[in-house]
Amino acid sequence: MALIAGNWKMYKGPAEAAEFCLRLREQDLGGVDVVVCPPYVSLAVCVQLLAGTEVAVAAQNVHWEQEGAYTGEVSAAMLLELGVYGAIVGHSERRQYFGDTDGTSAERARAALSAGLFVIACVGETEEEREGGVTEDVLRRQVSLLEPDDNLVIAYEPVWAIGTGKTATPDMAQEAHALIKSVLDVPVIYGGSVKPDNAEELLARPHVDGALVGGASLELDSFIAICRAGASTNS
């Protein structure tokens, strides 16, 4: 079953998140696993309003320590207490703007998995790395730091396709996903300007197990369209 995760980034405070979740509850999402990833301040209301549905709630990041002097960070234990199901780690924006590395992303993943969270671990090459012909080396390095776990999913997000409108072709996504799976046998979803008009073709590829959706997850209609594209590729 395809996994469709909506990463809301720094959008939707509690009031807007509540409105979205109330409308999302009314949708028939059979045939696909759905996750929403709100900002920290909106996690509680999403957990409350999506309780009793098949839609899971995940955080956009998680720290590797259980507690301590880490101002601005949130631990796996805190997320679990809130009722959160999982977390994204290593998103390209965390790497670009906040200093996350392959190593710290792997530490976050290990801590979250050990605590019992579901984890979406992001990997991907920059445009410079792809043009330099080192995509395979980059992906092998990033994935090799992760450990197999039933609750781990990898998101392949080519950095050059994040928020740019550029999307890896289905063939490019298929090739990268196959490589990742040859290193680590876990589901691999695609992230990078996924939209309703390209979702079905991407999700139809045999090694593409779902999508990590950014901007297109902020509007309910476009997010639902992508979820339904995921469901149709499973049928």
N, C-alpha and C positions, 0 to 999 in steps of 0.2 A: 504494500500500500504506500502510495506517495506521501511524503511529508512536505507540507507547505507551511513555512514559518514567516510571519510578518514582523520585520524589524522596524519599529516605529522611530528609532533613533531619538533625537531630542524634540519630539513632537508629542502632542496629546497629554496635557495635564489631567488630573483626576476627573474633572467635569466632562471634558471631551472624550476621554477614554471610556467613561461610564456610558455615554450616549452611543458610542461605537459598539460596546459589548452588548448593550441591550438589543441593538438591531442585529448583531451577529448571532445572538441566541435564537433568533427566529428563523435562521437559515437552515436548510437541509444540507448538511455537509457530509453525507454518507459517502463512503468510498475513498476517503482521504483523511490522513491525520493532520490536524491543524493546530498551530501554536501561534500565539501572539506574544511579542516581546516589547512591552512598554518601558518607558523610563522608570527609574526606581520609585518616584513619587506616585506613580499610577499603578504599581503592582497590586497593592492591597485591594483597590476597587475592582480591578480586573479579576482577581482571584475570587472575590465575593460574588460578582455578577455572572461569572462563567462556571461557578460551582454547579455540579449536577449535569453539566454538558460534557461533550467529548472534546472540547477545546481546551488545550493546556496553556498555561501561562509561564513564560520564562523571562529571566532577567537578561540585560544586555552585557553584563560582565559579572565577575565574581572574584574575590581575592583568594589567595592560596593559604592564608592563615585563618585559624578559627576566630581569633580576636587579637587585639593589640593596638599599638600606637600607629595606626595606618589611616590617618585623616582622609576622609572622602571615599574610603573603600567599604565594601559590604561583604560579609562572609557567607559561605554556603549555609552554615547553621542558621544565620539570620533569615536567609531566603526560605529555608525549609520551615522555620517557625511561622513565616508569613503564609505558607501554603503554596509557595512557588514550586513548579515542577522541574525547571531546568534553567540553563544559562548558556548564553553565547560566550565564547572566549576567542581572543585573538583576531577580532574583526579588523579589517585593514585600516579603519579610521582610528581605532585604538592604537595601532602600530604607528600610523602616520603622525597623529597629534599628541599622543600621550605616552610614547616611549615603550609600548609593549614590544616584546621581541619573540622570536621563536621559543626561546627558553622560558620566559615568564608566561607565555600563553600555554605552554605545556604544563607548567606548574599549576596554573589556574585550573586546567582541565583535570589534572590528577586529583587535586584537592576536592573539586566539585564532585567528581565521580566517586571518590572514596566516601564522601558524605552522603551519597545517595541521590544526587541530582542527575538529570539527563543533560548531556552536553552537546552543543553544536560548536565544533572547533573549526575556525576559519583558516584556510590556507589559500595562497595564490601569488602569482608573479606580477611584477610591475610591467609597464609598457617597455621600459628600458631592458628589463630582463628577457622579455619575450623577443624583442628585436635583436637582442644579443645571443639568442639561441640557447639560453640556459634555463628555460622553463622547467624542463625535466629535473635538472639538478636542484632547483629551488624547491620544487614540490617534494622531491625525495627527502631533502634535508628537513623541511617543515614536518612532514608526516612521520618521519622516522623517530621524532621526539615524542610522539604520542603512543599510547599503549592500547591494545585492543580491549574493548569493554562493551557489554551488551547495551549500555546506555550512552554510547558514543556515536555521534554522527559527524562526518566531516562535511563542511561546506566549501566547495571550490569557488572562490570569488576572485577572478582575475582583477587585480587592482585597477587596471586601466578601464574596466567596465563599471566601476562603482560610481553611480551618480553622474555618469558622463553621457548616458544615452547609447553608448557603444555596448554591444553584446557579443560574447563569443558565439561563433556559429555553432549549430548543433554538432557538427563534426569536431570542432575544436573542443567543445565541452565533453563529448564522448571520449575523445583521446585522453584528455586530462583526467577524467574520472576513472578510466580504465587503468591508467598509470597509478593513481592513488590507491585503487583497490588491489593492485599488484604488490603494493608495499604494506597495506593494512586492510584486512578484510572486514570493512565496516560499510554501512550505507554512506553514499556520497550525494549530497544535494548541490544544486547550482545556484550561485548568487551573482548578480551583476546585471542590473537593468532588465530584470524579468518583468514583462508586461503581459496583459491579456492577449496581445496580438502575436507574441512569440512563445508563450508558455507551452502551448500544446506540442509544437514542434520540438522544443527542447526536452520536454518531459517524456516524449515518446521514445527517446533514445534508451537503449537497454541498460546502460550504466548510470543513467541519471535517475536518482531515487527521490527527487523532489526539488524544492526551490526555497531559497532564502530571499524573500522579497523585501525590498526597501521602499522606495517612494510609492510604488503601486499598491502597497498594503495600507496606505493611509486613507484611501477612499474605499468604502465598503464594497461598492459595485465592482471595482477593478480587482479587489482582493478575492471576492467570491468567484469572479470569472476565472481567476488563476486556480483557485481551489477546484473548480469544476473541470478545468482542463486536466488537472492532476487526476481527478476521479475517472475521467473518460479514458485516460491512457492505461488505466488499470483494468478496464472492463473488457 
